[in-house]
């Protein structure tokens, strides 16, 4: 079952280019990660420093493996010092799970 991961970040305006560049490099690296399907980056229409990243993974374990990886942590270490507040991560299962559907 596909998994969507939504990561909401509010970044410091002075560090916008630094954060966006790190996010681009991380996305590029994800292309080689098993289970990664796609990703998109959205900017709030009213606040360009409010960013939401949505990535799609083949399965929950694929996301968890990437989330726990040293490679990802290296990118996060570049981004975190420039956040106004901790990022918010939501992991959403696509469609109805067997539990909910009763299948």
C-alpha positions, 0 to 999 in steps of 0.5 A: 500500500502506498504511503504519502509523507507530508513534511511541513516546514517554516524556515527562516527567511534569511536561510531560504536559499540554503534550505531549498538547495538542501531540499533539492539535493535530498530529493535528488538522492531519494530518486535512488532510494528503494520504494521512492515513487515521487515527491513535490514541494509546495510553497504557501501562497501567503508565506513563501517561507512556509513549505510543505513537501509531499513524498510518495513511497511504495510502502511504510517500511520504505519510508521508515528505512529512508527516515532512519538513514544516515543519508537523510539525517545529513540533509536534515542536519543542514535544514534544521538549524534554519527552521523557525519551529520543528518540522511536522511530519505526517505519514498517511496511508493511501486508500483504505487499509485492511483494518478500516475496510474490514477486508 
